[in-house]
């Protein structure tokens, strides 16, 4: 037994190297070669016979040397270890970790970098070595990932699939024909446990960041993914292809490759229409395109649940959302939880009103399809469902482009994704109105029905799932005047939070009994100044569930704590039942008014003197009034000015005097009245006694309080259980990077499709809700 173990050498949390690329027997053999020297573990280098400290990077180097000797059959004589690199000004103080020389022994053939564990650092180092030594092949590995680059010109690199064996030429590796079956077996995402995002970031660093004439890499990456998706589809479905892959470098010149890949892009446009214009083409220079293709060619995008395509579009939608406040990609595990809990069925229409890349709608298609989705497409019934029952809206042209593509691919050629502002339906395009007109609610009252046909306010959809933008306020009056939640004291506020309007807008999209899942800031459920929002929801919906998401869920974009609220819209019958209960309690209102009068008569009031409902109502009215108006909880400039009670009383007297002196229809009278009301309100806010007195005297405010009081009485009588859960595992670390599950041996685990598994607990929460829903007899989990 060796005195030292490789597990001990790698156990430090600071260790960034891994050993997943190597065979277990090779690792075990190398462990037997460890020996003690000066109290520390050492290894004898398999190429140079020198004793070297057995640090993690040295373990990785020796395993690569063993692989290159035994599997690639390079003779020991061709190896150089810690090879001094010659730059133009002389020998550098940096040295290459492993170099395999050409057969002539004079020039470097393959340069290997293993000491730098970070991908971007390793690639940067390799490029400098390649340029200095003129090596045609450079490779980087940290023991978990492997990148091999072919240097074609001084500054042009393409990625190749493997290192040539001693009996192969570089051209043999490049020109090997690939089929869709070989791509499935050699898929780098599975073989190296990579995410597509990492590969695209490599692409950006090496090519797109410096590509001339490309201001926005979004479109070019999108075109390449589109062309590759088509190539995989065609290799599976086009019999004339004989399963051959074309999205690959087979030794063509850059111009020949460009013509081939641009041709695939044109065929993709023809199959999945409506995303790119007829005249659009790939704008990358042939040399840059060659490098891009080399990075993507060993990746298989299509799989049974489009997870990899999700990753690709996650990257793209994140680029779109950069600089847009509060608009972020929804992780697929959050989407899957929502879809499972609401259980969309094949006869139900689904919509996302702020769709981004349209994850909610696409995963609804997957849910209804079950295991029927393959590269060959969907069965006719699911294709019909995808094309007629699934809808999505977003105001961003680029987001709509992505969402259309994903829906087209998932739905096999049909898509109902529209570039529209969900919050302002009267201004929708004619295309949007034509698409959604058949979904409008029809009213028996002719005037009401005609108004809805004009303004597109109320719809009859079954399910809505969305993650609307959180931050930023809406101040356009043409939008605000459409919403009850934008009213305060009988007038429209000057500004309100965007997500608040989405709550009301989304409820109007649903038919009676329709279901909704919406991601909201947690404050909406417990902030004092959001009482009116909660009352609005309680009056129109049954709260099915509240799931608190982990604080890392939307990192690195935001650390805002969020919850997913699951609602079911009341039917007319349920609302009638609630009103009947309220009517029974209406007679008790006079007794409560007597309580208010008694409170007002007291010289001073403390919080304990008030019932919790009254206290919450007053706090929402007086402490949060301005915060609710400006949409982000900020205070206005006027709020920051301090005036004494006496100064406010004096201002009230002056305003009243000015008002009394004006004739009945004098200009400025309305502004004076408003200033008088606002000053009374401000003075009242200084004490609980003042607030109670203001409530008693303000007829509109008292009417609103009565509605809240009656709703609370009904809620007490019609009490129902709500499913609550909090996620303890959000699937990401504090930096926003995914946390992946590991197996019993500490290695990264893979799912049935060979992809990494994010470590979260939302599947368990969804399962617990399903059990709760069946126990409660929710019709969408007990019928069918």
N, C-alpha and C positions, 0 to 999 in steps of 0.2 A: 504493500500500500504506500502511495506517495505521501511524503510529509505534508505536502501542500495540495490543495484542490483548486480547480478552475472556478468552482462556485464561490470560494472564498475570495479569489482575485477579483471577481466581477460583482461582489455583493455590495460594494459602495454605491450609494445613490448618485454619486457624482459620475459614475461610469456611464458613458454614452455609447460605448461599443456593445454589440450583441453578437450572437453566434448562430443565428437562425439559418444562415445560408449553408451551413456545413453539416456533414453526416455525423450522427451520434457516435458512430464507431471511431471516426477520425478525432473527435473531441476527446473521447475516452483514451485513445492511444496517446494523444499529446499529453494528457494529464499524467500518464505513466512516465513521461520524460522529464517532468519537473524535478529539480534537485535544489538543495539548500546551498547558498553561498553567502557568507557574511550575514547569516540570519534571515535572508530573504529568498524568495523563490526565483529560480533561474531556468532558462532553457538553452540548449545548444542549437544554434541556427542550422536549419536543415540545408541551407544553401552555402553558408560561409564557414560553418563549423565553429563560429565564435560563440562564447557564452554571453547571453543577453538577459537583462532583468525581465522577468515574466509579468510585465504589466498588461492590462487588457489589450492595448493596441498591438503588443508583441504577440499575444496569443492569436489575434486575428491575422497578423502577418505570417506567422508560421503555418497556420491552417491554409492560407492561400498558397504559400510555397509548396506545401504538401499536395494540394490540389493541382497546381501547375506542373509539378513533377510527375504525379501518378495518373492524372486524368487527361492532361493536355500533352504529356510526354516530352516536355522541354528538358534537355540535358542540364545537369547541374552546372556545367561549364559556361552556359550562356547566362547565368544569373549574376547580377551585381546588386549587392545590398548596401544601403546608405550611399547611393551613387552620387558623387559630387556633380552638380549640374553646372554647365558652362554657359554663362550669359555673356552678352557682347563685351562687357567691361571686365570679364574675368570669371573665376570660379566663385559661385555663390556660397554663402555660409549655410544655405539650405541644401538638403540632399534628398533624393528620391528614395522612397522606402524599398521598392522592388523594381528592378529594371531587367528585362530580358533583351539581350542584344540580338542583332541580326546574326545570321549564321556566320558572317565574315568576322564577327567579334569586334567590329570597329564602331558601329553606330547603334543607337538605342532603337529597338523595335517596339517594345511595349513598356510603358512606364506605369507603375502601380502606386497609388497613394492610399494608405490605411490609417495614418496617424491622426488625421483631422476627422473627428466624428461627425461634424456638421457638413451636410451635403453641399451647401453653397461655398463653404470654405475649401472643401476638397476639390470641387470643380474649378474654382479660381486658381488654385495651386497647380492643378493639372495643366490648364491652358498655358500657364507661364512656362512649365517644364517642356511642353510640346513645342512651343515656339522657340525655346532656347535650344533644344536638342534635335528638332526636326523629326521627332518620333511620329509615325503614322497612327499609332494606337495608344490611347491613355485610358486608365481605368481607376475608379475610386470605389472603395467599399469600407463600410464600418462594421462588417460582419452580419448586418441585417439587410442592407440594400447594396445594390451594385449598379454602377453607371459605367458604360464603355463607350468611348467616343472615338470616331475615326476623323483624323484631321485631314481634310481634303485639300484645303488651301490655307494660306497663312492664318486667316481669321474665320474660316468656315469649318464647322464641326457637324458631324451627323452621328447619331447614336446607332450602334450596331448591337445585335442580339447576343453575341457571344464572342469570346476570345478565340481566334483560330487555334486549332491544335498544331502541333509541330509539323504535321503532314498536310495541313491546309494552307491555302493562300488567303489573304484578306478578301480577294474577289470571290472565293468559294463561299465565304460566310455571307457576303453581300447579295449574291445572286441566287441563293437557295430559294426555291419556290415554296410558298406557304399556302396551306389550305385553312379553311375555317376551323377544322378539327385540330390542326397543329397550333393555331392561334389559341384555341381553348386550353390546350395542354401547356403551352409556353407562356400563357398570360402573366405578365409581370406583376399585376396587381395581386395575384394569388401566390405566385412563386416567391415574390420578395415581400409579401404582406405590405404593399404600398397603397396609398390613396392616390386617386387620379389628380387631386389637387396638388400634391407634391410634384408630380410630373409636369403639370402645367406651369407651376412656379419656376421649375428648372428652365422650361421653355422661354418664359418671360425673361429670366435673367440672362440667358445665352443669346436670345434672338430679338424678341419683340421689343424690349426696352430700347434697343438701338436701331430698329428697322426704319430706314428712311421712308418718308412719305406715309407712315402709319401713325396717325395721331391717337388713335384709340384701338388698343389691341383686342377689345371686346369682339368686334365684328369678325376679325380674322380668326380668332380662336373658335368662335361660333361656327364659321364656315367650315373649318377643318373638322370639327366634331360632327357637323352635319354630313359632310362627305364620307367620313369614316363610318358613321352609323349606316349610311346607305350601302357602303361597300360590304359590311358585315351582313346586312339584310340580303343583298343580292347574292353573296357567296352561299347563302343558305337556301334561297328561293329561286334563283335564276338557273335553270338546268344547263344553259349554255356555258355557264361559268365553270362547271365541274368542281364546285366548292373552292375555286382559287381566289385568293385575296389579291386585290390590286392596289390597295392603299399601303404600299410598301416600296422601298427602294430596291430595285433589282439591277443596280449597276448603270441606270440611265444617267444621261447628262442632266444637270439642273433644269434646262429648258424642256427636255423630254418628260421629266418627272412633273414639271408644272402643268404641261398639257394633259397628262394623265389624271392628276389630282383635280384640276379644274373641270375636267370632263366628268369625274365622279360627282363633283359639286353640282354641275348642271343636271345630271341625272337625279340627284337627290331633290333638287328644286322641282323637277317634273313629277316625282312621286309624291312628295309632301309639299303641296303648293300653298302659296299665300304667306310665306315667311320672308323670302327674298325676292327682289324684283327680277324681272326677266333678263335684264341686262347686267345684273350684278355678277361680279367674278372675284376670284381671289386676288387680292392686291399685293400680296407679299412678293418680293423679288424671288426668282427661281432659287437662288443660293440660300436665302433665308427659309424658303418653303422646304427645301431639302432637309435642313436641320429639324424643322418642326415635325415633318413626317417621321423622321428617324426616332423622335421621342415618343410619338403616339403609336407607331406601327406594331409594337409588341404588347399593346393593351387591347383587351376585348371589352367593348362598351356594352353590348347587348347581354343581358342575362334575364332570368325569369321574373325579376321584380324591378328591373331598370335601376337598381341601386347605384350602379356606376354612372349612369346618365344623370341620376339625381346629383351625384357629386360634381359632375361637370357643370351642370346648371346652377348648383350652389355657388360654385366659383364665379360664374358669369353674373348671377343676380347680385352677389355681394359687390362685384365691380360696379354694377348699375347703381346700387344703393349708396355708394360712397358719397359722403357729403349730404345725404338726405337724412334729415334728423328723424330718428325713431323708426326707420324702416329697415328691417333686417330679415334675412332668410330664416325660415322656421325649420329647425332640425327635424329630420325625417322621423325620429323616434317620438317627437311631440305630435307630429301629424298622424302617425300610426295609432297613437293612444286615442286621439280625438275620433278618428274614423272607426276604430273598434268600439268605442263607447257609444257612438250614435248609430252604428250599424246600418248604413245606407243599404237599401234593397233595390232590386232591379226595376221596380215600378216607381221609384222615388226620384224626383229632380233635386240635383245638388248644385250649389253655387258657392263661389268664393268671391267676395266683393272687393278684396284688396289682394289679388292673387300672387303677385310676385312671379315666381317660376311655376305657380299653379300646382304645388305639391298636394294640397288638400283634394283637389279634383282628380288628379292622376291616381292618387292612392285610393280614392273612392272607386275608381275603375278597377284597380287591382283587387280591392276587397270584394266587389261584386263578382269579378272574374274568378276569384279563388286561385287555384293553381292552373288555370287554363291559359295564362299568358306565356307565349314562347316567341322566339325569333320568327317563327312562321306566322305570327299574328294571333288574332282573337277569333273565337267562334262567332258566327253571324249575330247571335242574340246579344253578345257583349259589345260587338261593334255597333249595333243599333243603339244600345244603351249609351255608349260613349258619344255617339253623334247626335243624340236627341235629348238626353236627360242631364247632361253635365255642362255647366256654364261657369265662366270666369270673367272677371272685370279687373282692369288696372288702368291707372292714368298714365303710366310710364310707357312710352313706345317700345323701349328696349325690353322691359319686363314682359310686355305683351308678346313680343317676338319670341322670347324664350318660352313663355307659357304655351303659345301656339305650337311651337315645335314639339314640346314634350307631350302635349295632348294629341297632336297628330300622330306621333310615333306610337304612343300608348294606345290610342283609339283607332289605329290602322287607317289613317287618312281623313278623319273627320275631327273638326274642332269648333267649339263655340266660345272662343276667347275674344274679348273686345276691348279696344282702347277707349275707355269711357271714365268719366269722373262719377263714381258711385254716389257722391254726396250732392250732385247737381243734375238730376235726371232730366229736367226740362231742357237742358242744353246738350243732350246727347245727340250724336250724329244720326242721320237718317238710317244708316246701316244698323246702328245699335237699337234704335227704336223699332225697326222692322223685326229684329231678332227677338226682342223682349215683349213686343205687343201681345203675342199669343199667351204670354204668361201673366198678364195683368189680371188682377182681381176684377170681377164683374159685379156691379151693384144693381139692385132692383130699382133704386132711385135713379132716374134718368140724369138729373143734373150732376149727382155725385159720380155716376159712371162716366159721363162725358168729361168731367174735370180730371178723373184718373187717367182717361185716355190721352188727355193733353199733357199732364204733368208727370206721369209715370211714377206715382208714389207707392202704390200698393200692388204686391204680386202674390202669386200662389205657389211658391216653391216649398219643397218638403224639408230640405236640410240646408243649413248654411254653416260653413266653417271658415274662419278667417283669423288673420293676425294683422289688424289694421295698424297704420303708423301711430306711435304713441305720442310723440312730442310735436310741438308746433301748434299754433292756434289758427282757427279760421276766423277771418274778419270780413269776408265779402258778404254784404247784406243780402244779395240775391240768393245766397246759400242759407244764411242764418234764418231768414224769415220762413223757411220751409220746415223748421224743426221746433217742436214744443220744448225740448230741452234747452233751446237757445232763448227762451223767454224767462224774464225775471220781473216780478211785480207788474205784469201786464205789458212789458215792452221788451223788444229784442235787445240782447246784450251786444256790446261792441266787439267782443271776441270770446271764443270758447275753444276748449281742447278738441282737437280733431277726432280723437278716439271716442269722445262723448257723443258727437254727432253720428259716428258709425254705429253706436249702440242702437239709437233710434232708427237709423236708416236700415240696419240689418233686420230689425224686427218687422219693418214694413215689407221686406222682401218675402217674409214667411207667411204661409197660409195658416189658418187656425189649426192648432195641434202640431205645427212645424217645429223642428228642433234646431238648436244653434249651439256651436262651440265658438267662443271668442276669447282671444288672448288679450288681457288687459293689465295695466299696472295694478299692483296689489292695493294701492291706495284707494282705488275706486270702490273697494269693498268696505273700507274702514275709515277713510278720511271724513272728518266732521263736515266739511263743506260739500261733500258728495252725497249727502242724505237725499237730496231731490232726485238724483240719478237712481239710487237704490229704490226709492219709492216708486219711481217710474217703472222700473223693472218688475217690482213685486206686484204692481197693479196690472201688468200685462202678461206675465210669465210665471211658470212654476220653475223654481231653481232646482235642477236635477242634481248638480254636483259642482263642487269647487275644488280644483286641484292646484295647489301651490307649487310652482316650478322652482327648481334649484336656481340659486343666484348666478351660477355660471352658464345657464342655458343659452343665453344670447351673447356671451362673450366670444370674441374680443370686442364686439361692436358696442355693447352696453352691459352694464352690471345691474340694470334696473330689475327689481324683483317683480315677477309677474305671476299671474294666476290664469288658468283656463276656466271660464265660467260656462257651464252647460245648462241650457234653458229649454223649456218647451212652452210655446205660445199658447195662451188660454184659448179655448173655443168660446163661442157665444154663450153656450150653455153654462160653462164654468164661470164666465164673467157674470152671468145672471145670478148664479148661486152666490157669488161673492157680494153682489149688490143687495141681494135679499138679506144676507147677514148684516151688511152695513145699515140697511133700512131698519132692521130690528134694534140696532144700537143707536139710531139717530135720536131717539127720544131721550137718551142719556146725555146728549150734548149740553142741554141747559144746565144740568148738574155740574158738568165740567166747567162751564162758564162761571158758575158761582165760585168754583175753586180758584179760577183765574182772578176774579174780583177780590177774593180774600187775600190772595198773594199780593196783589197790587196795593192793598191797604196797609201792608206791613211796611215799616220804615226802611228796612233793609232786607235783602234776600241773599241766601247762600245757596250753593249748588244742591245741598242736601234737602232744601225746602221744595225743590221741583221734582216732579216725576221724570224718569229717564227720557221718555219720549219728548216731553216739552223741552227739556234741557238740550237734547240733540237738535231739535228743530231750531231753537234760538241760536245755538252755536253755528249751525249751517247758515242761518240767515245773517247773523251779525259778524261772525268771525271770518267767514269764508266768502262773503259776497263779492269782494273785488277779485279774490283769487279765482273764483269760478268764472268771472267775466273775462279775465285776460288769458285763460286757457292753460297756463303753466304754473299757477300758484304763486306768481310774482306779485309784489305789492306795487301799487301805482305811486307816482310821485306825490300825489296829494295825501296818500296814506302816511307817508314818511314825515309830513309836517305835523308838529304837535301844537294843538290849541287847547287851552284850558276850557273847562265846562262853562265858565263865565263868558269867555270869548265866543263860544258857540251859541250861547243864549243871546248874546248881543247881536250876533250875525243873524240869528233867526228873527229877532225883532226888527232889524233893519230891512231884511228881505220882505217881511210881512208888510212893513210900512210902505216900501216901494210898490209892492203888489196892490195895496189898497188905493194908492194914489193914481194908478193907471186906469184909463177908461176900459170898458169891457173887452173891446177887440184890439187893444193896443199891441203894437209890435213888441216882441220880447217878453210878453206875459208868460208864454209857455216855458221859456228858459228860466224865468224867475220861480215859477211853480216847481220846476224840477229841482232847482238849487235849494229851495225851501225844504222839499221832501228829503233830499239827500243830507242836508244839515241836521234835520230832525233825526234821521236815521243814525247819523254819526254820533249825535249826542246820546241817543238811546243806547247805543252799543257800549257806552262806558260802564254800565252796571246792569246786573240782572233785573233789578227793579225797573230800570228804564226800558229794558227790552220787553218785559211783561206788559208794561203800560203801553208801549208802542204797538204791541201785538193786539191788545184790546181795542185800540183806537183806529187801527188800519184795517178797513173792511176787506180789502183784497188779501192781505196777509192772513187775516183771521179765517177767511174762506179756505185758503190753502192749508192752514193748520187743521181745520176741521176735516178736510179730505184725508190728511195724513193720520189724524186721530181715528177716523172711521176705518181706514185701511188697516191700522194696527189692531183694532178690535176684531176685524174679520180674520186677520192673520192668527190671532190668539185662538179663535174658535176653530178655524180650518187648518190648524197646525199640521205640517207634514214633515217627514224626515228628509234630510239632505245628505248626500254622500260627500264627505270631506276627506281629503288626502293631501299629504305634503311629500314632495319628492326629496329624498335624501341623497340620491345619486343622479347628478345631472348630465353625465356623459362627457363632461369637459373639465379640464383643470382650470386654475385661476387665470391662465393665459388664453383660455378659449380653445386650446388644442384638445382633440378627442382623447378620451381615456378608453382603451380597448380591453376587453376581457382576456384573461390568461387562463391556460389550462393548468392541470395539476402539477406540471413540470415547470410552470412559470413562463411558458412560451405563449405567444399571441395566439388566441383561439380563432378559428375560422368557422363561418356558417356553412350551410349545405351548398352554397354557391361558391365557396372558397374565398369569401371576403371577410375582412376584419369585423368583429362584433363590438359595437359601442357598449360600454358598461353603464347601464342606467337602470332605473326601477319602474319606468312608466308602463312596461308590459304587465308587471304585477299589479299596478294600480288599476289598469284597464280591466284585468281579470276580476279584481275585487269589485269594481263597479258593475260588471256584467252580472255577478252573483247578486249584488244589491238590487239591480234593475229587475231581475227575474223574481226576486223575493217580493218586491214592491208591485209587481204586476205591470210594469211599463209595457205598453202595447208593442213598441218597436223591438222588444226582446222576448215577448211571449207569443206573438202572432207569427205564423208562417215558419 
